[in-house]
Amino acid sequence: MATLQDLAERLDRLLLRHQELERTNALLQAQLGSVSSERDSLKSRLTAARSRIDALLERLPANNGSGEGGGE
């Protein structure tokens, strides 16, 4: 059977581990917030780039397939 001293030492180790896990969790939460913000920014930039590409595609002349202006 565990002695009172053994239990106290085990409790101290558990408390230390709990504190380490709390610090790790806080760091991971901060990292998640940063990465989520970066993801949102990249999604916004992607949407803007797609809009610009769509606008450029609209400005291209239609290709009717007749072969005119084929670079000959």
ZADRENDREN-546344 format. One record per atom (N, C-alpha, C): x, y, z; residue in three letters. Coordinates in pm, whole numbers, padded with zeros to 5 digits, always signed. Layout:
XYZALA...
This chain:
+00084-00118+00000MET+00000+00000+00000MET+00089+00125+00000MET+00045+00225-00075ALA+00124+00347-00088ALA+00123+00425+00043ALA+00237+00480+00072THR+00246+00562+00193THR+00196+00703+00162THR+00176+00777+00266LEU+00130+00914+00250LEU+00233+00996+00172LEU+00361+00970+00196GLN+00468+01040+00124GLN+00462+01006-00026GLN+00441+00878-00058ASP+00431+00836-00199ASP+00314+00907-00268ASP+00202+00913-00199LEU+00085+00979-00256LEU+00110+01128-00276LEU+00178+01191-00181ALA+00208+01334-00193ALA+00301+01359-00311ALA+00401+01274-00331GLU+00492+01289-00445GLU+00419+01269-00577GLU+00330+01170-00579ARG+00254+01145-00702ARG+00162+01264-00732ARG+00102+01318-00628LEU+00017+01435-00646LEU+00097+01554-00698LEU+00217+01574-00646ASP+00303+01682-00695ASP+00336+01664-00842ASP+00367+01541-00883ARG+00397+01514-01025ARG+00275+01540-01112ARG+00160+01499-01063LEU+00036+01521-01140LEU+00007+01671-01155LEU+00029+01746-01048LEU+00007+01890-01057LEU+00103+01957-01154LEU+00229+01915-01151LEU+00326+01969-01246LEU+00287+01935-01389LEU+00245+01812-01411ARG+00204+01770-01545ARG+00082+01850-01590ARG-00011+01873-01500HIS-00130+01951-01532HIS-00090+02093-01573HIS+00002+02153-01500GLN+00047+02288-01534GLN+00116+02291-01670GLN+00196+02189-01699GLU+00262+02180-01830GLU+00158+02170-01941GLU+00058+02087-01918LEU-00047+02070-02019LEU-00128+02197-02039LEU-00152+02272-01932GLU-00223+02399-01945GLU-00141+02497-02028GLU-00010+02504-02004ARG+00076+02595-02082ARG+00079+02552-02229ARG+00091+02421-02251THR+00092+02370-02389THR-00040+02403-02458THR-00150+02385-02387ASN-00281+02413-02444ASN-00294+02561-02479ASN-00245+02649-02392ALA-00252+02793-02420ALA-00170+02827-02545ALA-00053+02768-02557LEU+00031+02793-02675LEU-00037+02742-02802LEU-00097+02624-02792LEU-00165+02568-02909LEU-00287+02651-02947LEU-00358+02703-02848GLN-00473+02789-02877GLN-00428+02916-02949GLN-00318+02974-02904ALA-00265+03095-02969ALA-00222+03063-03112ALA-00156+02948-03129GLN-00111+02908-03262GLN-00231+02884-03353GLN-00334+02822-03301LEU-00454+02797-03379LEU-00518+02928-03424LEU-00523+03025-03333GLY-00578+03155-03369GLY-00499+03220-03480GLY-00368+03212-03471SER-00282+03272-03573SER-00299+03202-03708SER-00301+03071-03706VAL-00315+02994-03831VAL-00453+03016-03891VAL-00555+03024-03807SER-00690+03049-03858SER-00698+03186-03924SER-00634+03284-03863SER-00632+03419-03921SER-00559+03419-04055SER-00447+03348-04060GLU-00372+03339-04185GLU-00455+03269-04293GLU-00525+03161-04254ARG-00611+03090-04349ARG-00719+03181-04404ARG-00783+03259-04317ASP-00888+03350-04361ASP-00833+03454-04458ASP-00714+03504-04429SER-00651+03601-04517SER-00621+03539-04653SER-00569+03418-04653LEU-00537+03351-04779LEU-00664+03320-04859LEU-00771+03281-04791LYS-00897+03256-04861LYS-00948+03384-04927LYS-00934+03496-04856SER-00977+03624-04910SER-00894+03661-05033SER-00763+03641-05023ARG-00675+03671-05137ARG-00708+03581-05255ARG-00738+03455-05228LEU-00774+03361-05336LEU-00902+03404-05405LEU-01000+03445-05328THR-01126+03492-05385THR-01103+03615-05473THR-01020+03708-05425ALA-00990+03828-05503ALA-00917+03791-05631ALA-00823+03698-05622ALA-00748+03656-05742ALA-00841+03589-05842ALA-00932+03507-05794ARG-01028+03442-05885ARG-01115+03546-05955ARG-01155+03648-05881SER-01237+03754-05941SER-01159+03827-06050SER-01031+03856-06022ARG-00950+03924-06124ARG-00931+03836-06247ARG-00911+03707-06227ILE-00895+03616-06341ILE-01024+03609-06420ILE-01137+03599-06351ASP-01266+03596-06422ASP-01286+03723-06503ASP-01248+03837-06448ALA-01262+03963-06520ALA-01172+03965-06644ALA-01050+03914-06629LEU-00960+03908-06744LEU-01013+03812-06851LEU-01069+03701-06810LEU-01124+03605-06906LEU-01242+03667-06982LEU-01321+03748-06915GLU-01433+03815-06981GLU-01385+03913-07088GLU-01266+03968-07069ARG-01213+04066-07164ARG-01151+04000-07287ARG-01121+03870-07279LEU-01062+03801-07394LEU-01164+03791-07506LEU-01117+03808-07629PRO-01211+03792-07740PRO-01255+03646-07751PRO-01376+03627-07797ALA-01430+03492-07814ALA-01357+03422-07928ALA-01325+03298-07911ASN-01258+03218-08016ASN-01368+03142-08089ASN-01389+03180-08218ASN-01498+03115-08294ASN-01450+02990-08368ASN-01321+02957-08360GLY-01271+02833-08419GLY-01254+02837-08569GLY-01262+02956-08634SER-01251+02964-08779SER-01107+02964-08827SER-01014+02976-08737GLY-00873+02973-08774GLY-00819+03107-08816GLY-00898+03213-08812GLU-00852+03344-08850GLU-00753+03396-08748GLU-00650+03462-08795GLY-00550+03517-08706GLY-00471+03410-08634GLY-00449+03299-08700GLY-00379+03187-08639GLY-00231+03205-08634GLY-00180+03323-08664GLY-00038+03349-08656GLY+00038+03311-08780GLY-00031+03293-08891GLU+00039+03257-09016GLU+00086+03377-09089GLU
